[in-house]
Amino acid sequence: MIPLRDENPTRITPYVTWGLIILNIFIFLLEVSGGMVETPRALTGWMAGWTMVPAEITQGRDYAINGPTIQPFYLTIFTSMFLHGGWLHLGSNMLYLFIFGNNIEDALGHFKYIVFYLLSGIAAAALQIFWSPDSAVPMLGASGAIAGVLGGYLMLYPRANVKTLVILFIIITVINVPAYLLLGLWIVGQFFSQFTNSMAEMANGAEQGGVAYLAHIGGFIAGMVLIRLMGGRPTRPLDMQDSPYAERYNTPYRRGDWPNYRFKAW
């Protein structure tokens, strides 16, 4: 299932979400232009040291696998949030951020949303470091922080409809899926993938590369907790006759009145 958009209007212009998307794309273009290159032996390029290596954080020293690490070491927890391993990695992350980020920014406000996003990314990295403190495999990607956005969205808007592209063998269709089902299946998939990945590592006796599922799990759980701690409250238009909230507010709805909508926290 691939989400396309949600039916969940916002009150404010999501400047921070747009800014994060633009920044991630800009940094990725720097990567593909030579800022970071993957070779058979290691990562090279002036941006290679922006990746986060758990062992470098816990041991406080450089590992040759990603070149000279940015100093001080803990800064890589932040810089790695803006790196991506390929076009598909970037595209999928930015799609989820575009669909779900604006509503979290709306619920928290611009500044608190930035803090929420960064703290979710830190929590994602922290769980991965805790699980594999001696790992020399570089980590990169916005997935952990964006997983926090998904966790926050699940807490605030579990019944929001998400238009989703469903591909089932030869059947391709677009349907409305409630957020609790879409995001619930997503996080369950992360736990399952982490389990199978751990089994493979035990069987092979070596750490696997690929997707850092624990970072996704850590970010998602952090988002669920942080959205409450930071006072995030969902907002809905008062006059939405078509929505399940119409009875609660009992107000008329006129199409085309979007600029004059009134909102209320609930």
C-alpha positions in Angstrom: 0.0 0.0 0.0 1.4 3.4 -1.0 -0.3 6.5 0.5 -1.1 9.3 -1.9 -2.7 11.9 0.2 -4.8 12.3 3.4 -8.2 13.9 3.8 -7.2 16.0 6.7 -7.1 19.8 6.2 -4.9 22.1 8.2 -5.2 25.6 9.5 -1.7 26.9 8.8 0.8 26.8 5.9 3.3 24.0 6.6 6.4 26.1 6.0 8.6 23.8 8.2 7.5 20.6 6.4 8.1 22.2 3.0 11.5 23.4 4.2 12.5 20.0 5.4 11.6 18.5 2.1 13.5 21.1 0.2 16.6 20.7 2.5 16.6 16.9 2.1 16.3 17.1 -1.7 19.1 19.7 -1.8 21.5 17.7 0.4 20.8 14.5 -1.7 21.7 16.4 -4.9 25.0 17.3 -3.2 25.5 13.6 -2.4 24.9 12.4 -6.0 27.1 15.2 -7.4 30.1 13.7 -5.5 29.6 14.7 -1.9 29.4 11.0 -1.0 30.2 7.9 -3.0 29.9 4.3 -2.1 32.9 2.2 -3.2 33.6 -1.5 -2.8 35.6 -0.8 0.4 34.0 2.2 2.1 32.1 5.5 1.7 34.1 8.3 0.3 33.6 12.0 -0.3 33.4 15.1 1.9 29.9 14.2 3.1 30.7 10.6 4.0 31.6 11.7 7.5 28.1 13.0 8.0 26.7 9.4 8.4 26.2 8.1 11.9 28.2 5.1 13.0 27.1 3.7 16.4 30.6 2.6 17.3 32.0 6.1 16.7 29.4 7.5 19.1 30.0 5.0 21.8 33.8 4.7 21.4 34.6 8.3 20.4 36.9 7.5 17.5 36.8 7.4 13.7 36.2 4.4 11.6 37.6 4.3 8.1 34.4 3.0 6.6 33.0 6.5 6.2 36.0 8.7 6.1 36.9 11.4 8.6 33.9 11.8 10.8 32.5 15.3 11.4 33.5 16.6 14.8 32.2 16.3 17.5 30.9 12.8 16.9 27.4 13.4 18.3 26.7 15.9 15.5 26.4 12.9 13.1 23.2 12.0 14.8 21.7 15.2 13.3 23.6 15.3 10.0 22.7 11.7 9.2 19.0 12.6 9.3 19.4 14.6 6.1 21.3 11.9 4.0 19.7 9.3 1.8 21.0 6.1 0.2 19.2 6.5 -3.2 16.3 8.1 -5.1 13.8 5.5 -3.9 14.9 6.1 -0.2 14.5 9.8 -0.7 11.3 9.7 -2.6 9.5 7.4 -0.1 10.6 9.4 2.9 9.6 12.7 1.4 6.2 11.3 0.3 5.4 10.3 3.9 6.6 13.6 5.2 4.6 15.5 2.7 1.4 13.6 3.5 1.6 13.5 7.3 4.0 16.2 8.3 1.7 19.2 7.7 -0.9 17.9 10.2 1.7 17.4 13.0 3.0 20.9 12.2 -0.5 22.2 12.5 -1.1 20.5 15.8 2.2 21.7 17.4 3.0 24.9 15.7 6.1 25.6 13.6 8.8 25.8 16.3 7.6 22.9 18.4 7.3 20.8 15.3 11.0 21.3 14.5 11.8 20.2 18.1 9.5 17.2 17.7 11.1 16.2 14.4 14.6 16.4 15.7 13.9 14.6 19.0 12.2 11.8 17.1 15.3 11.4 15.0 17.5 11.4 18.1 15.3 8.7 19.7 15.6 6.6 16.5 19.4 6.8 16.5 19.5 6.2 20.2 17.6 2.9 20.0 19.9 1.7 17.1 23.0 2.7 19.1 21.6 0.9 22.2 20.9 -2.3 20.2 24.2 -2.3 18.3 26.7 -0.1 20.2 29.8 -1.7 18.5 28.3 -1.5 15.0 30.6 0.0 12.3 27.8 0.2 9.7 27.0 3.8 8.8 23.4 4.9 9.3 21.7 7.6 7.2 18.2 8.8 6.4 15.3 10.8 7.6 13.2 7.7 8.2 13.6 7.7 12.0 12.4 11.3 12.3 9.6 10.8 9.8 8.6 7.6 11.7 8.1 10.0 14.7 5.7 12.0 12.5 3.8 8.9 11.7 3.6 7.9 15.4 2.3 11.4 16.3 -0.3 11.2 13.4 -1.6 7.9 14.6 -2.2 9.3 18.1 -4.0 12.5 16.9 -5.8 11.3 13.7 -6.3 7.6 13.9 -9.6 7.7 11.8 -8.4 10.2 9.2 -8.9 8.8 5.7 -5.7 8.3 3.6 -6.1 7.7 -0.2 -3.9 4.7 -0.8 -2.7 3.0 -3.9 -3.2 -0.8 -3.5 -1.3 -3.2 -5.7 -2.5 -6.8 -5.4 -1.1 -9.0 -8.1 -2.8 -7.7 -11.3 -5.3 -5.5 -9.3 -4.3 -1.9 -9.0 -6.8 0.5 -7.3 -7.0 3.5 -5.1 -9.0 3.3 -1.9 -9.6 5.2 1.4 -7.8 3.6 4.3 -8.1 4.8 7.9 -4.8 6.0 9.3 -4.9 3.5 12.2 -4.9 0.7 9.6 -2.3 2.1 7.3 0.1 3.2 10.0 -0.6 0.2 12.2 0.3 -2.2 9.4 3.4 -0.1 8.7 4.8 -0.3 12.3 3.8 -4.0 12.6 5.8 -4.6 9.4 8.8 -2.8 11.0 8.7 -5.2 14.0 8.4 -8.2 11.8 11.3 -7.1 9.5 13.5 -6.4 12.5 12.8 -9.9 13.8 13.6 -11.6 10.5 16.7 -9.4 10.2 17.9 -10.4 13.7 17.3 -14.1 12.8 19.4 -13.7 9.7 22.2 -12.0 11.6 22.2 -14.8 14.2 22.3 -17.5 11.4 25.1 -15.7 9.5 27.1 -14.6 12.6 27.5 -11.2 11.1 25.7 -7.8 11.1 23.5 -7.1 8.1 23.3 -3.9 6.2 20.1 -2.6 4.6 17.3 -1.0 6.5 17.6 0.1 10.1 14.2 -1.1 11.3 15.0 -0.4 14.9 15.5 3.2 14.1 12.0 3.3 12.5 10.5 1.6 15.6 12.4 4.0 18.0 11.2 7.1 16.1 7.6 5.9 15.9 7.3 5.2 19.6 9.0 8.5 20.4 6.5 10.3 18.2 3.6 8.7 20.0 5.0 9.9 23.3 6.3 13.3 22.3 3.1 14.4 20.7 1.4 14.2 24.1 4.2 15.6 26.1 4.5 18.6 23.8 0.8 19.3 24.0 -0.1 18.4 20.4 -3.9 18.6 19.9 -5.7 17.7 16.7 -7.6 20.5 15.0 -10.7 20.1 12.7 -12.8 22.6 10.7 -16.1 23.2 12.6 -18.2 23.2 9.5 -17.5 19.9 7.7 -20.8 18.3 6.9 -19.2 15.5 5.0 -16.9 14.4 7.8 -17.6 12.2 10.8 -17.1 15.2 13.0 -20.2 17.1 11.7 -22.6 15.8 14.4 -20.2 16.9 17.1 -20.2 20.5 15.9 -23.7 20.6 14.4 -22.8 23.4 12.0 -23.7 24.0 8.4 -21.2 23.4 5.6 -21.0 25.3 2.4 -18.6 24.3 -0.3 -16.1 26.9 -1.2 -16.0 28.4 2.3 -12.5 27.1 3.1 -10.9 30.5 3.7 -13.6 31.3 6.3 -13.5 28.0 8.2 -13.4 28.1 11.9 -11.3 25.6 13.9 -11.5 24.1 17.3 -9.1 21.9 19.2 -10.5 18.6 20.4 
